[in-house]
Structure formats: structure tokens, C-alpha cells
Amino acid sequence: MNLESSMTTAVLPNVIPNLDPALESIAKKVHDGQRLSLDDGWTLYTTKDLWTVLELAKMIRDRMHPGVAYYNINRHLNYSNVCALACKFCEFARKKGDQGEYTRDLEYIKEEGRKAAASGATELHIVGGLNPYLPFEYYTDMLRTLTEVAPSVHLKAFTAVELVHLARIAKVYKKDDTKSGVRWVLERLIDAGLGSLPGGGAEVFDDRVHREAFKTKIGAHEWLDVHLVAHELGLNTNCTMLYGHVDTRQERLRHMEILRRSQDQALHRLGYAGDADGYIAEGVPESAEITAPVITLSGEGAVLPSPYVQGAPLVDSYPPAGLGDPKDMQVAKPTSMAPREDSRLGGYYQTITPLPFFPDGSELEHLSGPAGVENLRTIAVSRLMLDNFPHVKAFWIMQSVSMAEVMLQAGADDLDGTVVWYDITKAVGDGTHQETTASDLIKAINEAGYEAVERDTLYRRVVRDRNMWGVERTQI
Ligand code: V47
């Protein structure tokens, strides 16, 4: 008997008892590229039929990025761990005078820039604590210095809460008008070399969670205001969701809902048309003033927003001046970027990165934090709910490379990155050297069944002039 042909849908429910009929209407919506409701999200989060949830997320991910998964070559730079806040989930922050407290000077930063350029990195991801002792000029000097020593490296820097802090130290912050101060700050940072914003510090947009876990940090509406201003200025930004501490799944779903409404607004500004019919966003703070129609990108044939191309290509000379002869270097020159045909200006969220909470060393150490299945499901639910986000990132530092690889089969399309040095969370003890190689990322992507595409921060394809990693592509 041909087993395969006998496996009709009529047989499957008997053979696989966990197939959940409640997912049928959701599957239809997903197939048709329609927006899912918060109730749908709840069903996805609670059904025993995990594999169908993963399969639906994979369907969308494959529709948006057929055959490929992305990785990037980057380095992280944490300029200071001195922080005025005391968020309960954070094991990174120190007070001045505490053991292990640091603030990097410009010489250190210059050296990090040189190392990033020499290693062939296309991105520096720069974040730090809210250091009350640094003047505003420290930040512009930092960006200018890096632009000088590493002109080929994109500077993705400063989370929303850092930018509000910068507005405060520059004395341009107004309590009843976050946007104007942040605009002032961003204009100056862009002038000094800022290329985009990372997505950190969003945590979970909910008043209760905010009160219980990070009450001195900015809340949802200020975080959203900062990203809105960045989008208006043509910057692309990312966003995150730090989950698995005092939050509930309902609160995570509302967080996703708020982000996707904020993205509706960004895409609408970029000229996307949408559907406003009777859709009421649940849980979106009124102060966010989100009035855009619903815009989905998960349907068949939807056009994803394109990375912007501002004048010069990302890498116009390699290596940057003063770094010696390229033949002595370990890396190959990125020879071309291939911007997609449509070069709209930037100004939208590129990616959501769900971040599982790491309890060790934090004030919430008594909590266990989420593990594999919850993390896998959260990636899939994020892909399905955030129908207007081009990318879902699996950050291996917090997921492990092996789990991140599995996540490529469950909604994620992007592995970030080579990282090298990371101080916010540590997988083991207090080790800040946390590095993976491009060849490990490529191997993980190939093993998951995808072609590995090196991207820059704006998701443009990076092409190098030889196979710098010496990796043979594995055919699956
Ligand atoms: O903002 C803090 C979170 C974030 C813990 O935008 C914690 O491309 C887990 O934002 N356990 C930093 N998470 C990381 C981040 C990020 C990472 C990769 C890519 C991008 C991007 C952004 O980590 C913080 C905070 O939300 N965090 N403490 C903890 N104990």
C-alpha cells in the first residue's frame, strides 16, 4: 500500500491526535494573508498542536523569504555599564564605584572601530547604560570617531531609553513632548554617523509589567514616540520583546499588537495602502495616536519595504585607510551591495527579536525563565502576529546557535550575528567573549535547509570577492 497516498486529511486526525481543529480558521487567514486577532494569538499560544503553529509560521516566513536565511558579520560595543536605572531583570547595570563598573574612553572606542573594520564586520551594535556622568558630546564624539576609523561599518546605536536620556543630559527634554527633544538628539547623532536604531529596551509594553520589572524606565508610549521620530527622520529601526519574566502570554500578545500598529503607521507614511475596515486595535495606548489603516505584508505577492540607499554604497573602499595591505588581512573585501529595485526612503521596523529572559544575576533570579519549546513557540507566534514585519530575528546569544537554527524552520529568517563581545546577558558565568563565526552561522542556515545570505544592517545583500570563510555550501 502506498502509505503516503493513504495519508489524506481524513486519516491524519486519527493518526496525529493533537491536530487542533481550532487552528483551521487561523490557517485560512494565514494562507490568505489576513491579520490575526488577539484571540487567534491566544489560540496559537495555548494549543497543544505546536507543530501546526510552527508550520504556519514557516509558511509565512518562506513566502516572504523563499529559500534564504540571513546572517550578518557584526560586533557589539557596550560603551558603559554605569546606569542610573535599576531594572529588576538587568544584570548588566552597575553604579559608579561598583566592582566591574566601566566607561570606555575614545581610545578604546577607536580600537573597537578598527577591529570591526579589520574583521570585515558591516555593523557595530552600540548600546550602554544611562550614564549620568557623560556629557552629550561623548556620544557624538564616539560616532564621529567610529565613522573616521571604520567608515565601512554601519553604526546601529542607542536604544529608545538611551535617546531619552541623551535628550535629558542635553537639556532638550520636555516631559509633555518627548518627540521634540529626541528629534534634536537624533538629528545630531545622524550628523555624526548614526545609521539605525537597535530594538532594545521595549521589554513588554504593559503598565503592570512596567511597574513590577522596570518602573524607572520609559514606558510604551515614550518608546514608541522615539521610534516614530526615528522613522520620520528616515531611519530604520528594530524592536524586541523581552519575555518570560513577570509577563503573561496575553501581555506579550498585546505588545505584538502595539508594535504592529506602530508599523502600520510607519508603512502608511511610506506610501503603503491598507485596509481600515472595522479593525479596532486592542491595548494600544491612546497616547500612541496610531491612526493608520491595517497593512499586512504576509500575503502572496506582497512587496516588502526596501532598504534605503543613501548615496554611497555601504563599502566604497576596503580596507579603510590606515589598515594595511588587504592581502595581509584575514577577510575578503565586500565587493558589491545589491539594493533591491525599489529604493524608498527608510523609516520602518525591519525586524522583531524576541528575547527570552535570562534570570541569572538579576533581581528576578528566583524565576526560571523560558526554555526551548516556549522560545520556539514565541518565535512562531511573533512571525504570525507581526504580519507587517519583514524579518524575525533569532538572536543566538540568548537562544543558542542550535535553537536559533531550529527557529529558522519556525518563522525566523535571520541569525544575528558574529557579535564577539556581549555584556548584557551571559550564557556561562561572567564571560563577555561570546562569539560565533560566519562559517558556524552559514552551517546552521544550510543545515536548516536555506541558502545563507550575508546581509548588512539594512538587509542589503553583501557580496565578498572570495569565499572568505572557506565553507562549502551543503546541499540539503
Ligand atoms: O534592551 C536585558 C534585554 C536587550 C536581559 O535590534 C535581557 O537588532 C534577557 O536589544 N535576559 C539588549 N534579555 C539586546 C537587544 C538586541 C539584541 C540583538 C539584536 C537587536 C537588534 C537587539 O536585552 C535589552 C533588554 O531588553 N535584556 N536583560 C536578561 N536578563
Boltz pocket constraint, residues with backbone or C-beta under 6 A from the ligand:
constraints:
  - pocket:
      binder: B
      contacts: [[A, 89], [A, 90], [A, 91], [A, 159], [A, 197], [A, 198], [A, 199], [A, 200], [A, 201], [A, 202], [A, 203], [A, 238], [A, 239], [A, 240], [A, 242], [A, 353], [A, 355], [A, 356], [A, 357], [A, 358], [A, 359], [A, 360], [A, 362], [A, 395], [A, 398], [A, 416], [A, 424], [A, 425]]
      max_distance: 6.0
